[in-house]
Amino acid sequence: MKKTLVSALTTALVVGAASTTFAAANPFSDVPADHWAYDAVSQLAADGVIEGYGDTTFRGNQNITRYEMAQMIAKAMAKSDVSAADKALIDKLAAEFSDELNNLGVRVSNLERNADKVKWTGEARYTYTSQRDEQANGSQKKDNADKLQLRLFPTAEINNNWHVKARLTAKTDMASDKGDDGNVKLTYVYADGQYGNFDVKLGKMPLYSTADDGLVIDDYFSGAQVGFGKDLKVTLEAGRWNLENANEHISGYNSDTEKYDTLDEGNDHAASYQGAELNYGPNKLRLGASYRHFNSASLAKIANYGSSDDANIWSVGAGYKFDHNWDIFGSYAQNTEADNYDTAHSIQLSYKGSDIANKGTWGAYAAYRYLGQNVSLAPTYDTAHMSHLNEKGWEVGATYVPFTNVYTAIEYFDGKTLDTDRDAKTLFGRVSFFF
């Protein structure tokens, strides 16, 4: 595409703000002082953006090549004292002539930075779960599940302090070949502002009980979160949490009818939520304490809970890293409003750990869990799913990275249900591909 003097004048407008006066001398013999483009061409020459030809002519009516135009843009890009509007126009011109600029050896840093403002990462995950529960007649009920899940994580830079983060999720059941209504769902999206040791999040975001390492909850809520501190960090949260994401007892989900019996009685599916956490962990020792309050009319309607619409959950946690390999962590939580199954605790000993960036790394752990269903609302453990809580027992697991960015895990839980004292076993496996 050929450009004439008009293109050069566009560049002149870009760099025009860089100087306060125009050149007094006539730089080109074929651009007289009464020419309509005289001031712009003179400014271009004074700023060193154009040089004309060796015979003192400008030849403004002559077509210029893309390469010649790129040379002028490159010189305009080198100027630093331009306004924001002029800078935007330079970027627009640079985008049009990016190939020529690259051939000139000019790195279009502004464009590259803008392209880097939005980044995508992802995970393709396969999980296998086999739950085996003893029935009243002594027989064993076996439920297997094969799931595929695709997670996409876009991150957009707003400025040096603010980013927008999100997760898109698609699921399918391999046994029935049934997807999640064929839809990709927005799991969360929130704005994250970082100012040194102070950060604020607004939107729908992860809800994780860090103080007890996920004993109480590992899910998402809609609202706001504020955190401040470094070695000693305080986190405050407020918003709404969807009870459909709680364990089967709290949510009222009936796996036989595939309905939320309690929630479908006209109650709000979301509980109001407020939480506060205090975590300390600069060295090998780490300590945490938290308080979380949930309010919903559904709570007073479920069996074995009580007459309260509230859940007041306190939790504490403590851990110690002995060396590079060995780590131990214990936690305890209690719901002071529930009448039954109102406590939970866990202790886990871990050895080494896998790193998806390093092929051949691995880790293993052994743990004892006691998960009261009215306090472990949505715990992080893979063997404790929504329909398989209110149990106690031992769990072992191992992770391994066979290839870079490929993660595998296997976990096994062997215990008893708290209400019937019957056997409850779960085998869980996972393979993830990160990209």
URVENVEN-V531793 format. One line per field, one symbol per residue. phi: phi as a letter, one per 30 degrees, with the letter a starting at -180 (. if undefined). Layout:
phi = ???
This chain:
phi = .dbceeddddddddcdddbcbcdddddbdcbddcddcedddddedddidbbicdcicchddddcdddddddddddddddccbddddddddddddddcdddddddiccddddddddddcbbbabcbcbbbbcbcdcddjdcccbcbcbcbcccbdbcddadccbcbabcbbbacddchcddhicccddaaacbccbiccbbbbkcbdbbddechiddababbclbbbbajcdcccbcbalbbddddddedddidcddchbcdddddjdddccdbbbbbbbbadbdcbbabbbbbbbaddddccdickcddcbcccbbabbbcdadccbbbbbbbbcdcddbhcbaaabbccbhlcbddbejdaababbcbbbddcbddadddddcdecbchbblcbbabbacdbeibcbbbbbcbabdddcicdbbbcbbbbbccb
